[in-house]
Amino acid sequence: MSTKNLLVELFVEELPPKALKKLGDVFATTLLKSLQSRELAAGVSLVTGYASPRRLAAHISNVAAVAPNREVLEKLMPVSVAIGTNNKPTDALRKRLAKIGRETLADLWPNAVEGSDSLFIQSDGKVDAVYSRSMARGTSLQVGLEAAIEEALSALPIPKVMSYQLADGWTSVNFVRPAHRLVALHGTEVVPITILGLAAGRETQGHRFEAANPIVAIRDADSYAQQLESDGAVIAGFAARRAEIEKQLTAAAAKEGLQPIEDDALLDEVTGLVERPNVLTCQFEQEFLDVPQECLILTMKANQKYFPLFKDGRLTNKFLVVSNIRPADASAVIGGNERVVRPRLADAKFFFDQDRKKSLMDRIPGLAKVVYHNKLGTQGERVERVAALARAIGNKLAGEALANQADRAAVLAKADLLTDMVGEFPELQGIMGRYYALHDGEPIEVADAIEDHYKPRFAGDELPRGNVGLCVALADKLQTLADMFGIGQMPTGDKDPFALRRHALGMLRMLIERGLPLDLAWLFGAAKLVDAKVVEQLSEFIYERLAGSLREQGYSALEVEAVVGLRPQRLGDIPKRLAAVRAFAALPEAASLAAANKRVGNILKKAEGAVSASVDVALLKEPAEIALNQALDTVKAQADAAFERGDYTASLQSLAALRVPVDAFFDAVMVNAEEAALRNNRLGLLATLHQAMNRVADLSRLSA
C-alpha cells in the first residue's frame, strides 16, 4: 500500500501564549493516534507538531489514501436455531440475513459464498453458531482525516471556548479562537475536508508585516516549515522558535557582558507570542535600581514579558525584549519599549517609597479588619495563634532567646499584606516584608524569617535559612492544618483550595531534613488541637503525605510501610529508621526474622485479652523457650541501648542473633498450651520478642 506524508494546519486568531506549547503537542499526538486507529497511518508513522501564535499544525509520515479493507466476522445465531432438520436455513436465519442485506446467502447454503461474503459454522466456546464473514471497505483519508481532526480539536486542553459566526452569518461554531484557514495536503494533493466551517486548501498566511507575500501557497506536505520561514517569515515550530529566542538572548546578553534571567515559563510564554523573534537590548534609568530588584524583575516579567539582565547575580538597568519584527533600524522599537517600561518601574518605586513611611508594626492593627475565614476569624487573630505556636516551638528547640525572635517574626510576618507593593504584586509577600523589616531596624534574623516563613513554597524549594524562620514557617503551616481540619475543611479528591497537601509536605520536609527533635503529638498539643477525632484525621493525613513523599524519593513500598506503619512521633528520625531497615533487609537472617515477626503478631492478635510483655522464668519448661528467653535478655538489652542512643541500624542488626532461637522455639514449643499459666507465659515471651523487634520499624511488613 503506497503512502504519502500528510500536512494539516489550522490557521486561527492569536492563541493563548501560556497554553500554546501544550495545545500544539496535544493536537499533533492526538491526530496521529486517531489516524492510526483508523489504519490510515502506520505504526512507524512519525508526527512533527507545529505551533505558533496563529496556527496549530502537524506533519505525519506514511499516511495512506485509503485504509486497508478489513475482515468482519459477525455471530448470527446458534446452529440449532439457524439450520433446520433438513439442513436448510430457517426463517429466523433468513430474516437475520435480510436485516443485514445478505439474504441471498441463505439460498447458497451450505456452500454460502458470494464474492467476499460467506457463512460458516464455528463454535463460540459453548455451542456451534452460524457466523457471517464479509470485507469492510477501508476508510478513505477524506472521511478518516475529518474525524481525526475533530477528535484532535476535542482533546485540546481548552478551559473555555469561544462561540463565533461563520461568514454566512447564520452558522455558529465553537473553538478556542476564531479559525480562518485550513490546510490539508496529502503529498501535493489537497484533501477535500471541512472543519469548523472551513474548506481545506493549500493556502495559509505568513507574518502580518514581514512576509514576502501575505498568502503562502504550500507546495506539498514536506515543504511546509521551509516555505513558511522563507516566504512567510514565520518559524512554525515551537521548539525551533524557542531555541532561536534562547540563542539570541544568550548572544545579546554576552555582548553586554551580562547574563539573562533563567525562566523557562517566561521563555515558553514569549515563544507563544512571536512568530519571527528578534531580541533587542533596552535600558532604564539607573535610579530605579534603588527599588528592591524582586519588584523590578516581577514587573518586567509579568507585565511586559521582558528578560532582565544581571551581573554577578545583581539586576542591572538593562533588559532584553523579544520583538516580533526585524526592522533595519530597531531604534523605534527599542525606544518604544523603554517608554513603556518606565511608568511601570516608576509605580514600583512609588509603592516602595510610600510603604516605608509606615512601619510593619504600625500596620498590625489593620490585620484585625481583614477576614481570614468566616469560621476562623480575622487575619489578626490568626497571627496571634501562629505567634503563640512559633514561640512554643522556639522555646522547645533552643529556649527563650529563639522563642522571643520567633514570636516577633510571626507577629510581623503578615503585615506586608497591607502594603501597596504587595497589593499590586501579591507574589512579593514575605519578600517585601523582609525589606520593610530591615528598614524598620528589625534584627536580620527576624527579617529573614518574615520572608522565609512561606518556604518551602513548592516541591524542591529551599527551606528557611535560619532557626527563627524555621520556627515561624513550621508554626504557620501547622496552624493552617490545625485550623482547617478543625472546621472540617479537609482536601477531597483533587480539590485542595487551602493547599493543605503542600503545607503538610512543607512541614514534613522541615521536620525531617533539619532533624528537629519535635514529636508530632507535642506539636498538635502546642497548636491547641484537643479534639481526638481531628487529631486522628490530621495524623493520618500527614502520614499519608509522608509515605507518598518517601516512595517518590526512591524508598520501596515495603521499607516505607515498615517505618511509617509504626506511626513514629519524631519524624526527624525517619531517614535513620529507613537506612536501618534497608541495612537489616540485606542481612541473611532478615527474611526469617520478618516472617517470624509476622507470625508472632498474628498469634498475639488472636490471643484472648491483653497480653503483658513479661516472662516468669520459673514457668519456662521447654529447652527452646528457655534458650529464646536467654537470648532475648541479651539481645534486647543491646537493641534497646542502641535505640536510645539513636543508632537504629545497630539496634536492628543486633536482632540477627535471635534467628536461631526463634526458629527453634516455633519448631519445638506449643504456644497455646492447655495449661493457662503456661500459655500466658509463652504469650508474654512472644510479646516481649515482638516489642523488642518492632521499636525501629514493623519488621513484619518486610515479609513477602
PyMOL commands that set and color helices and strands:
alter all, ss='L'
color gray80, all
select helices_A, chain A and resi 17-37+79-82+91-99+104-107+141-155+221-232+238-256+264-271+286-290+293-304+331-355+360-369+379-398+400-412+415-418+420-424+426-428+431-439+444-452+467-486+500-513+520-526+532-552+557-564+571-585+590-606+617-619+623-644+648-668+676-693+699-702
alter helices_A, ss='H'
color red, helices_A
select strands_A, chain A and resi 3-12+47-52+55-64+70-78+113-114+117-123+128-136+162-165+172-175+179-186+189-190+194-195+198-199+203-205+215-217+259-260+278-283+307-311+314-323+371-373+377-378
alter strands_A, ss='S'
color yellow, strands_A
deselect
rebuild
show_as cartoon
